[in-house]
Amino acid sequence: MPLPRKQIFTLAEISRRWGVTVHDLGCYAIEDALVLSTVVNGVDAEVGQHVQGADGESFRASHGRRRLAGVHHLFGFDVWPVFKGANAVILRFRPEDADTYIEIEEPAEGIEIGLADLVVTRAERDRFEAEHGLNGAAAATPAALRAGPRAGPGAPVRHDWDGFWIAVCKHIHDNGWPETQAALVRNLMDWLSTNSDAAPDESTVKKKVSRLWRTGVGA
């Protein structure tokens, strides 16, 4: 009888399969091109939904507390410290539906994870390979791709954002965190002018970088 197919893979396994570095996987994660996960057991979390009231204001409607076990997805910015050689403290999980939330209540200080705790699920691996035509996978139709903040069906990609985020990670890895956001933007504009036929304007780059800067991971 053949062995069962495993459903999760380490980052080392994925990096070998795709011919990229583990650091590259972290860059894909913060751009939301790849969803990383971890395995937990005995974590209590509040789950609920973001609801818009009649006055247009948004509020959270709790569905109660649940004890979590198994594979749970993570937000890329939450795990970025791991790719800088530190551990990451996780206070929430990434839900399947964008209008819901999963926030850790116990342990109150969250859970600490390192590089060895991060995994990629088989479903996410296959989705990424189909989206990018890796390992002989046919390009997936837009309807088959995971819903997320990506270009719409048939929309051309104007800029090499995957390459952009790899450049961000490489710059920080090689040179350390810059003193100012403006310095980082200038370095990236130089990279884009050299490596892109149609570089985005500086305000677009600043908006991209500001999300990372606000996390305080350079502090």
N, C-alpha and C positions, 0 to 999 in steps of 0.2 A: 504494500500500500504506500503511495507517495506521501511525503511529508506535507502537512498543511502549509499554505502560503502565509507568511507572517505579514502583519498589518502595519507595523511601524519600522522605521529605519533610522539608524543613527546619522548624524550629520557627516561623519567620516564616510559612511557607505554612500550617501547621496553625492558628496563631493567627488568621490572616485567615479561614480557612474556618469556624472555630467561633465567631468573634466574641469572642475572649477575648485577654488579653495573654499575652506569652511568660512573664511572671512567674507567671500563673495556671497555666500548664503545669507549671512547677516545683512548685507547690503540689500539683497532681494527682499528680505523680511521688512526692513524699515520703509521700503518703497511700496509695500503691500503686494508685491509680485509673488511672494511665497509665504504661506502660513506655517509657522512652526508650532509644535505642540509639546506637551509634557505629560507624564503619567503621575497621577496623584492617588492618594488613598486616605479616607477619613478627614477630608477638608469640608468644613461647613461654610456654606455660601448663601447669600440672599440672591434670589432670582426675581426678575420682574420685567416690566415693560415701560418704555418711554411713551407717554400718552400726551396728546395735544388737547387741551381743554377748549371750551367754547370761546374763551377770550383770546385764543391763539397761543397762550402760554403753555410750555411743555412741563410736565411733571412726571415723577416716577410712581408707577403703580406696582407695589410689591406683590409677588405671588407666594411669598413665604420663604422659609429656610429649608435648604436641602443639604444632605451629606453627599459629597461627590467622591467618586472613585472611577479610575480608568483614565482614558486619554482625553485631555482638554486642550483647546487651542489657545494661543497667546497672541497678543498684539506685538508687532515688530519693535516699536519703540520701547516697550517694557523690557524686552530681552536684550536690547543693544549693549548694556554694560558687560554682558557675557563675552561679547566679541572684542572687548577692550581688556580682557584678562581678569575681570572682576566677576562676582556673583550678582545676580539680579534678584530683587525682592518683588514678588508677584502679589498684587493686591486684587487682581481681577482676572477673569478669563474672557476670551473672545467668544461671544455667542454665535450660533449659526445665523440668527436673524439680527439685522442691524438695529432694529428698534427695541431690542431686549438687552438686558445686562445680567452679568454674573459677578458679584463682588464678594470676596472672601471675608467672612466674619470671624472664623476660628480656624487657625490661630490668628489672633487679632493683629499681630505684626506681619501677617502675610507668610508666604512660603519663599524660601531662598533656593534658587536653582543655579547650577553651573552649566558649563558647556555639555557635559556628559548627560545632563537631564533633558536636553532638547532632542526632539525626534521629528520626523516627517512621516505622516501617515501614507499608506499606500494610495488612498484616494487622492491626496494632495500631490503626491509624486506623479501619479498618472495624469492628473489634470494639468500640471505644469509641463510635462513632456508633450502632451497633446497640444497645448497652447503654443509651444515653441518648436514643435516638430523634432523632438529629441528621441534618440534610440529607435528610430524607424517609425515613430508614431505619426499617423496622419494628422494634419492640422485639423483641430476640432472646429465645429461650427460655433458661432457665438452663443447659441442657445445651450450648448453643452458645457460652456465654460462656467466656472464658479462666479456667482454674482459678486461684484466688488467694484472699487473705484478705478475702472479701466476704461479705455476708449470704447465707445459704442460699436455695434456691429458695422463692420466695413470702414470704420474711421481710420484714416492713415495715421501712423505714428510720426509726428513731425520731428521729434528729437529723440536722441538715444538716451532715454532716462535710465535704463539699466546700466549703461556705461557711465553715466553721470554719477549714480550712487556708488558704483565701484570706485570711481575717482575720489569721491568724498571719503570713503572708508580708507583707501590707500593713502590719501593725504594725511588723515588723522593718525593712521598707523605709523607712517614714516616720520611725520614731523611733530606729532603731538597736537593737542587741541589749541587752536589759534587764540590770541588774546581777545579778539573781537569778531563778531559775526561779519562785519564788513571785510575783514581780512580774508576770511574763508570764502566769501562771495567773490572777491577779486581773484583769488587763486583758481576758483572754479570757472570763472569767466575766461581766464587764460587757457584753461584746459579745453573748454568748449570751443573757443575760437580756433584751436589747433586741430581738434578731433571731430568737429561737426561742420557739415556743409551749410547748415542753417541754424546757427546758434540762437537760443532764446534771448530775450532782452534781460537786462540786469534785474528788473523788478520781478520777473518770473523766477529767476534763480533765487532771489532773496526770499520769496514766498516758500519755495521748496525747502530751503535750508532753515527757515525760521521755526518750522515744526520741530526739527531736530534740536535746534539751539534752545528752544523753550523747555525742553526736557531737563536741561541742566546737566546732561551727561558729561559735559566737558569740565564741570566744576571740580 
